[in-house]
């Protein structure tokens, strides 16, 4: 399983990257052999305006070339990542 992480408007620190990889590895470990690639996009929708502006968009590519997409928003990036990982697990 390959994981690709992209960010826009957010500094992709090692702490964020580590948190994301840990959450998604645990969430998808039992499905690992059925997943080709996981694309994760992190974004800051509103910039400095505040609000529920941290966006996590996840696309999980399956062997038959279909994809499952999950999108979450939260004022806190770590929370948005954790929620997206839990939803992806389902």
N, C-alpha and C positions, 0 to 999 in steps of 0.2 A: 504494500500500500504506500503510495507516494502522497505526501502532503505538501501543498504549495500555499504559502501565506503571502498575501499582499496587503498593503496598508495605504490609506490616503487620509492625510490630515492628522495622522496619529504617528508618533514616534514608536517604531517597533523595537522596543528594548529587549534585551535578553530575558528579563523577568517575564514580560508579556509572552514572548515566544515560548518560554519554558512552561508557563501556565497553560497556554493553548495546547501545546503538544501533549502534556500530561493529561489534560481533560479529554482530548479527543482519542488518545491512545487507549485510555481506560474505557471510554464510551464505546469504541468500535472494535475492541479486541476480539470479541466472539464472532464478529462479522468480517474480520480482516481478509480472509481468503476469498470473500465475495465482493471486495471493493477494489477497484482499479486505482482510483485517485480521489483525494479529498482536496478541494480548492476552498480556501478560506479568505474572505475579503473583510478587512477591518476598516471602518470609516467613521469620521466625525462629521455628522450631517449638518449640524447647526454652528459649528465653529465655537466661538466664544459666547454665543447667545444663551447657552445652557439648555436645560430640558433633557428629554429622553433622546439624546442625540448620538450615542455610541451605537453603531450598527455593525452587526456580524452577519455576513451572508455566507452560507456554506453550501457547496455543491458536491454531492457524493456521486461519483461515476461508477456505475455497475458494469459487470462483464458484458452485458448485452447492449452496451453503449447508451443505456438510458441513464437518467440522472435524477436524484432527489435533491430538492433545494429547500433550505431552511433559512429564515431570516428572523433576527431578534434585534430589539432596541432596548437600551437601558442608559440611565445617566452615568453608569459605572461600567467601564470596559471589561473588568474581570467578571462582573456579574453577567454581562451580555455573553461572554465567552462560555461561562459555565452553563447558562441556560441553553445556548445553542448546542453544546455538546450533549446535554441531557435529551434535548429534542431529537438530535441526530441519532442517538442510541435507539430510540423507539422506531 
